[in-house]
Amino acid sequence: MVLMEHGARVRVAATAAEARGEIEREAPDVLVCDIGLPNEDGYELIRKVRSLVGTRGATVPAVALTAYATPTDHAKALAAGYQKHLAKPVEPSELLAALAVLLGRS
């Protein structure tokens, strides 16, 4: 809701497989993803997105937005391929600022 209220076009996927399908159809400007997804977690999703050939998947800016908030979780998200790790609950202004930086609009 926060992103839409600020003019973003948002596509939602309930699973990693749905997200990959969306990304393969049209790469987003930025990916915001939970880590705790059913069947396949967000770590596996970003690894697969980064391996997509012929799409922007390899370079799309990505944020892990998750309740997994330890320093180990932070490091694991970055190692998997996310550029930013935000712990839930996140303040809307913090999310917007992180996205602006990733998109070069800070």
Backbone bond lengths (Angstrom), bond angles and torsions (degrees), N, CA, C in turn:
res aa  C-N    CA-C-N  psi(-1)  N-CA   C-N-CA  omega(-1)  CA-C   N-CA-C  phi
1 M - - - 1.445 - - 1.529 110.61 -
2 V 1.316 116.24 -41.52 1.467 120.29 -178.78 1.521 110.58 -58.89
3 L 1.306 116.37 -44.41 1.463 119.76 -178.36 1.522 111.23 -66.26
4 M 1.322 117.01 -43.53 1.469 119.92 178.93 1.523 111.03 -64.04
5 E 1.325 116.95 -37.18 1.466 120.61 178.31 1.529 111.60 -63.96
6 H 1.325 116.46 -20.09 1.466 120.85 179.01 1.529 112.11 -105.70
7 G 1.331 115.58 19.67 1.454 120.40 171.63 1.515 116.87 89.94
8 A 1.319 117.69 4.97 1.466 120.03 -179.72 1.524 110.53 -78.71
9 R 1.306 115.13 144.70 1.460 121.10 170.46 1.526 105.30 -89.63
10 V 1.308 116.93 119.69 1.461 122.26 -173.38 1.521 110.30 -112.43
11 R 1.321 115.05 132.20 1.467 121.14 171.18 1.518 106.68 -114.41
12 V 1.324 116.51 136.92 1.457 121.83 -175.45 1.519 109.36 -115.59
13 A 1.335 115.52 139.04 1.461 121.87 175.64 1.522 107.21 -131.93
14 A 1.326 116.48 136.83 1.463 120.96 -177.93 1.523 112.83 -86.87
15 T 1.327 116.82 -19.20 1.459 120.61 -178.40 1.524 110.31 -134.42
16 A 1.312 115.61 164.86 1.464 120.60 177.32 1.523 110.64 -62.03
17 A 1.314 117.17 -39.53 1.467 120.58 179.96 1.525 110.70 -62.74
18 E 1.328 117.36 -42.69 1.469 120.43 177.40 1.530 110.38 -63.47
19 A 1.309 116.80 -41.34 1.465 120.53 -179.97 1.522 110.71 -62.60
20 R 1.324 117.57 -45.08 1.467 120.20 178.59 1.516 110.73 -60.40
21 G 1.329 117.30 -41.82 1.458 120.54 178.06 1.517 111.92 -60.17
22 E 1.325 116.36 -43.44 1.464 120.77 177.62 1.526 110.75 -62.08
23 I 1.315 116.55 -44.13 1.470 121.18 -178.36 1.521 110.73 -66.44
24 E 1.310 117.15 -37.88 1.470 120.20 178.63 1.524 111.51 -67.58
25 R 1.342 117.31 -33.95 1.471 121.07 178.19 1.526 110.95 -71.58
26 E 1.324 115.53 -44.08 1.465 120.64 -178.58 1.521 108.36 -157.85
27 A 1.314 116.10 110.24 1.465 120.06 -179.12 1.524 110.03 -63.18
28 P 1.310 117.17 133.48 1.464 120.13 179.03 1.529 111.37 -76.99
29 D 1.309 115.68 166.59 1.465 120.08 173.05 1.523 109.94 -70.75
30 V 1.331 115.81 -31.93 1.463 121.95 179.10 1.528 108.53 -154.70
31 L 1.317 115.88 147.16 1.465 122.60 178.00 1.517 108.51 -110.53
32 V 1.327 116.90 125.29 1.461 122.77 173.82 1.518 105.36 -114.75
33 C 1.332 116.61 120.51 1.456 119.46 -170.89 1.516 112.14 -137.91
34 D 1.313 115.28 139.00 1.455 121.85 170.69 1.527 107.90 -77.22
35 I 1.302 117.44 156.26 1.455 120.98 176.19 1.529 110.04 -88.87
36 G 1.315 117.50 -36.42 1.464 121.82 -176.63 1.516 112.82 -83.61
37 L 1.324 116.94 72.11 1.463 122.38 177.94 1.531 109.99 -97.52
38 P 1.335 117.85 152.80 1.464 119.71 177.36 1.530 111.56 -70.59
39 N 1.302 116.35 145.67 1.468 125.53 175.68 1.524 113.88 72.32
40 E 1.306 117.69 -50.16 1.462 122.29 -176.27 1.530 106.37 -139.01
41 D 1.318 117.67 124.28 1.467 119.03 -174.25 1.526 112.73 -79.11
42 G 1.311 114.49 172.79 1.457 120.95 -178.37 1.514 114.22 -65.48
43 Y 1.333 117.54 -24.75 1.465 120.08 175.81 1.524 110.09 -66.26
44 E 1.324 115.74 -45.34 1.466 120.00 179.24 1.522 110.29 -66.99
45 L 1.331 116.51 -38.54 1.468 119.81 177.66 1.522 111.11 -57.32
46 I 1.330 117.53 -51.34 1.468 118.44 -176.02 1.524 110.79 -66.08
47 R 1.314 118.21 -34.25 1.471 119.54 176.79 1.531 110.27 -61.59
48 K 1.328 116.67 -42.65 1.468 120.46 179.82 1.521 111.37 -70.37
49 V 1.323 117.14 -38.08 1.463 120.80 177.61 1.523 109.58 -62.48
50 R 1.321 116.42 -43.02 1.464 120.39 -179.70 1.526 112.34 -65.06
51 S 1.328 117.39 -22.67 1.467 120.26 -179.12 1.527 113.13 -93.07
52 L 1.343 117.78 -1.09 1.463 120.09 179.21 1.521 109.97 -64.87
53 V 1.295 116.27 126.33 1.464 122.08 -179.00 1.522 108.61 -97.46
54 G 1.312 116.86 139.64 1.458 121.01 176.18 1.515 113.66 79.96
55 T 1.322 117.75 12.16 1.462 121.30 175.98 1.515 108.06 -132.46
56 R 1.329 116.49 176.23 1.457 120.35 174.78 1.514 111.32 -81.25
57 G 1.331 118.20 3.66 1.455 121.25 -177.99 1.511 113.29 -53.57
58 A 1.303 115.99 -36.65 1.463 120.06 -177.96 1.525 111.81 -66.78
59 T 1.331 117.30 -23.56 1.465 119.90 -174.46 1.525 114.63 -122.41
60 V 1.319 118.41 -2.03 1.465 119.58 -177.57 1.534 109.65 -61.57
61 P 1.332 117.69 129.89 1.458 119.88 176.61 1.526 109.89 -61.13
62 A 1.334 116.93 139.04 1.464 119.78 -174.88 1.525 111.34 -138.78
63 V 1.333 114.48 137.66 1.460 123.13 178.74 1.522 108.94 -120.84
64 A 1.324 115.95 128.33 1.462 121.16 171.03 1.522 106.73 -88.60
65 L 1.315 116.94 119.43 1.464 123.21 178.78 1.519 105.99 -115.50
66 T 1.333 117.29 104.70 1.451 120.03 -164.53 1.518 113.75 -149.82
67 A 1.310 115.31 158.30 1.461 121.41 173.76 1.527 110.98 -81.62
68 Y 1.319 117.43 -12.05 1.465 121.10 175.32 1.522 106.45 -75.93
69 A 1.333 116.55 100.96 1.456 119.49 -164.67 1.527 115.66 -123.89
70 T 1.314 118.07 15.76 1.460 119.15 178.70 1.529 109.71 -79.00
71 P 1.322 116.97 164.73 1.469 118.97 174.50 1.535 112.14 -58.12
72 T 1.316 117.70 -34.09 1.460 121.19 177.13 1.526 110.66 -65.32
73 D 1.341 116.48 -41.90 1.463 120.53 177.55 1.528 110.75 -62.64
74 H 1.318 116.11 -41.09 1.468 121.59 178.02 1.531 110.00 -59.00
75 A 1.308 116.13 -49.66 1.474 120.68 -179.52 1.519 111.34 -63.63
76 K 1.317 116.49 -39.46 1.472 120.78 -179.61 1.532 110.68 -64.54
77 A 1.334 117.24 -40.56 1.466 120.71 179.16 1.530 110.99 -64.16
78 L 1.317 116.42 -43.90 1.463 119.67 179.67 1.527 110.85 -66.76
79 A 1.320 117.27 -40.60 1.468 121.18 179.18 1.527 111.57 -65.31
80 A 1.323 116.90 -31.60 1.469 120.47 -179.71 1.519 111.98 -72.90
81 G 1.355 117.83 -25.39 1.459 119.45 178.33 1.513 115.98 135.46
82 Y 1.334 117.90 -0.82 1.460 120.37 175.13 1.523 109.10 -78.82
83 Q 1.322 117.25 146.88 1.461 120.40 175.44 1.522 111.98 -88.06
84 K 1.325 116.26 -21.43 1.463 120.63 -175.63 1.515 109.01 -143.09
85 H 1.337 116.55 145.19 1.464 123.87 177.63 1.519 106.84 -125.88
86 L 1.328 116.98 120.10 1.460 122.10 177.92 1.523 108.88 -119.51
87 A 1.325 115.79 132.93 1.464 120.88 -180.00 1.523 110.52 -88.49
88 K 1.332 115.48 138.00 1.464 121.62 173.57 1.525 108.14 -79.17
89 P 1.296 117.90 149.13 1.463 125.84 -9.70 1.532 109.99 -75.22
90 V 1.299 115.38 143.04 1.458 120.64 -178.96 1.527 108.93 -110.20
91 E 1.301 115.20 141.02 1.460 120.22 175.28 1.529 108.22 -70.39
92 P 1.320 118.64 137.51 1.468 120.13 178.50 1.523 113.08 -52.09
93 S 1.322 117.03 -40.42 1.464 119.44 -179.27 1.529 111.41 -64.54
94 E 1.332 117.91 -34.27 1.462 121.36 178.20 1.525 110.71 -68.00
95 L 1.333 116.45 -42.42 1.462 120.69 177.50 1.520 110.38 -62.66
96 L 1.313 116.81 -48.38 1.470 120.54 -179.70 1.524 111.70 -61.63
97 A 1.319 117.30 -39.71 1.463 120.41 179.34 1.527 110.74 -66.33
98 A 1.322 117.45 -41.35 1.472 120.97 179.21 1.522 110.33 -63.42
99 L 1.317 116.98 -42.64 1.463 120.28 179.51 1.520 110.94 -66.62
100 A 1.318 117.26 -39.82 1.461 120.62 178.98 1.529 110.78 -60.81
101 V 1.320 116.85 -42.07 1.466 120.46 178.68 1.525 110.10 -63.33
102 L 1.334 116.60 -47.11 1.471 119.70 -179.38 1.523 112.49 -62.39
103 L 1.307 116.09 -31.80 1.460 120.91 -178.90 1.530 112.82 -90.56
104 G 1.321 116.42 2.27 1.452 120.70 179.51 1.505 113.84 70.49
105 R 1.323 115.82 30.58 1.464 120.35 -177.67 1.517 111.98 -118.55
106 S 1.299 117.95 24.46 1.472 119.96 -175.33 1.495 113.04 -78.75
